[in-house]
Amino acid sequence: MKRILVVEDEPCIASALSRGLTFQGFAVQVAASGEAALENMRICPQDLVLLDVMLPDMNGFEVCRRLRDMEDKALPILMLTARDEVKDKITGLDSGADDYITKPFDFDELVARIRAGLRRVMDTQHVTHKLVVNDLVLDTEARQAWRGGKALELTKREYDLLELLMRNNGHVLTKGCIFERVWGYDSEAGLEVIKVYMNYIRAKLNIGGKPDLIHAVRGVGYVLKA
């Protein structure tokens, strides 16, 4: 399930977008300010950001620029605003937005543009389907990983967890984010299952005395880095 962050300070619009996009099969989170959006992305990266220009603390152009500095450059960012002047569209695109949608908008068109943005990322990942951190290599098409050239025997859950960590190489992921992305909202497991699976993966990655790539951040979560 693809995850969308809706950055919108008007409660009625935010609620309508959240309900509509959830009905379309997306997992939706809402942030009512620029700082809240940036904090959300630091804690748990999303697959796409739907970003309003007019926010109470900073404008969407600044939020977009900061997201580009902190996130994967392929992150789709769609700007949503009532300002339809050409210069505003240019500013939005120059700040790093992928698309610019003016209010009022047709919801079906919005969904189509969201799916197009997500599809572009998937097409890019299809071309570059190998993730590499130090001597750890993961092929997202074959769903296979190697450490130092030796294939790793991973269960589906272990693979999903390792891919999440590698896609966020160098970024600390909270336990809540990891649980949500790998196990899902409706899982009956508790957060303690994360430590169990981290130990499983570490045992497979560190065989032969290789240095640890997965590091626990006390009271927060985990990070994968060389």
N, C-alpha and C positions, 0 to 999 in steps of 0.2 A: 504494500500500500504506500503510495507516494504521499509525502508530508508537505503541507503548505503552511507557511507563516503569513497570516493576514495582518498587516500593519495599518490600523485604521482607528482613529480616535472617536469617531461618531458611533455610539453604541448600536443604533438601529441598522446602520450600514454593515458594521462588523458582524452583528448577529445574523443578518440576512445572508451575507457572504459565507459565514461559517456553516449555516444550515444547508445552503444550496450546494456548497462544495462537498460537504459531508455526504449529502445525498448522492453526489456524483462519484463517490467511492474514495475520496481523499481523506487523510487524517489532517485535521485543521487545528492550528493554535492561533490565538489572537494576541497581538501586542498593541497597546493604546498609545505608545510613544516611541520615539526613536531610540532612547536609551533602553527601553524594555525590549525592543526588537534586537538590538545588538547583544544584550545580555542573554536573550533566548538563544541566539545563534552561537554564542560562546559556550553555553551549557549543552545544547543539543542541536547540531546542524540540521537544517531542513533541506528538502529537495527543490523548493521554489519559494520565492518571496513575492507576495502581492503587496506593493508598497504605495501608500497614499503620499502625496506631496505635502499637503498641509497638516502638520503635526504640531502638538503643543510645545515641544521643547526644541526641536530642530527640524528643518525641512527635509523632505524625502530625498532631495538631491545629495545632501550631506550624509544621510543614512546610507544611501546607495554607494557613495564613495568609500565610506568606512567598511561596508560589507565587502567591497571588492578588495580592500586591503587585508581583511582578516580571513576571507573565505576562498574556497576553490574558485578560480576565475570562470569556471564553467557554470557556476550557480545561476540559474535563470532568475532574473529580477524583472518583474513587470510593474510599471508605475501606473497608478490609478489616481486620476485627479479631474477636477472640474475645469482646470486651466487648459484651454485648448489652443493658445497662441503658439505659433511656429517656434518662437524663440524659447518657450518653455519646453517644447518637445525636444529641441536641439540640446538644451541644458540637461534634460533627463537622460538622453542617449549619451551625451558626452560624459556624464557622471558614471556611466557604466551600465545603464539599464538596457535590457534586451528588447523591450517593447513598451509602448506608451498608449494607455487606453483612457479616453476621456469620459467623464460622467455627463449625462446619463448613458449607460451602456446596455447593450443586449447581453443578458446572462449567458445565452448559448454561445455567442461570439467570444465572450470572456473565457468560457471553458475550453473552446476550441484553441484559443491562443495559449492558454495554460498547457494544454496537451501538446501543442506544437513546441513550446519551450522545453518541456520535459523530453520530448522526442529528440530534439537536437542534442541534448546531453547524452541520451542513450546511443545515438548514432556516433558521437565522438568516442564514447567509452567502448563501443564495438570495435573501433579502429585501434585504439590504444587500450587493449584489454589486459595488460600486465601491470601489476603493482609491484614496486621494488623498494625495499628498505634494507640497506646494508646487503647481506647475503641471503635475505629472505625474499623469495619471488612468489607471487600469486597470480595465477591465470584465471581471470573471472569467467572466461568462456568454458574452459575445461573444469572449473571449480577444483583446481589442484594447486598445491603449494609445495615449494622446495626450500630447504635451508642448506646452504653450502652445496647445492647440486643434488642433495638427497631428497627424494620424494617423502612427503609427510602423509601419514594415514590419519585423516581427520573425519570426524562424524559431521553430519550436516550442521548441527548446532555449533560445533567448534569452527567449522569453515565460516559460517555466517559471522561469528564473533570476531574471527581473525580478519575477515574482509572489512568489517566496520572499523576496526582499529587501524588497519593499513590505509583505508581511505581517509582517515583523519590523523595521519602520521604527524606526531609532534603536538597534537591537540589533546588536552585532557578532556575525557568524556566522563560525565557523572554516572553513578550507578543507575540512577533513574533513567537517563538517556539510553544507556546500554540495554537495560531491561526492556524498555519500550521498543527499541529498534530490533532486538534479537528475539525476545520472547513474546512481546505484544501486550497490549492493554488487558486482554481477557485471560492471560495466563494465570493459573492457580499457583505457580511457583512464587517463592519469595526472593528478595534481593540477595539472600545468602547464596543462591544458586550461582550467582556471577563468580564469586570467589572460587567455588568448586570447579567451574569450567575454565577459569583463568589458570588454575593449577594444572588441569589436564593439558591445556595448550602449552604452558611453560615446559612441562615435562617432555613434550614432543619437540619443542623448538630448541631446548637447551641440551639435548642428548649429545654426548661426547664432550661435555664441558664448554659448550659455546656460551658466549655472554648473553645475559638476559636482555630481551628487547621490550618486554612488557613490564611496566613499572606501576606500582600502586601509589596513588597520591592520597595520603592519609586524610580521611574524613570527606573525600571528594569522589574519587573514582579511579580510573586507569588511563594510562597513556602508553602508546607504542612509539618508541624512538630508538635510534642507534645509540 
